[in-house]
């Protein structure tokens, strides 16, 4: 009994070794008397076991969480890649369209200048206030 009380004092002070704690638990649980220590050690003995498959389920939960994060990250990378590709294609398309419009404007300007020069060269001297843009067998385009 004295060793049991000494072990309890050491246990409450946190000075017992693992072997001494096991010895104290077996002595208290095998005794006939009802005490708070017996209730506590009995509770810990019954609930102190890790259920079967707990480690696997926790590990699977972590793996599933990590996989979700990885899937979200991959989805975000794919989405940004598609968006960047669309922007590049749109930029090329719009750039080509602007260049084509610029070329058409330049061609129109050249044609206008050519028509101006032709009309000045074929216009009679006495009618300088009239501007002839186009002369054909059936059509004449004249600007006053």
Secondary structure, 3 states (H helix, E strand, C coil): CHHHHHHHHHHHHCCCCHHHHHHHHHHHHHCCCCCHHHHHHHHHHHHCCCCCCHHHHHHHHHHHHHHHHHHHHHHHHHHHHHHHHHHHHHHHHHHHHHHHHHHHHHHHHHHHHHHHHHHHHHCCCCCCCCEEEEECCCCEEEEC
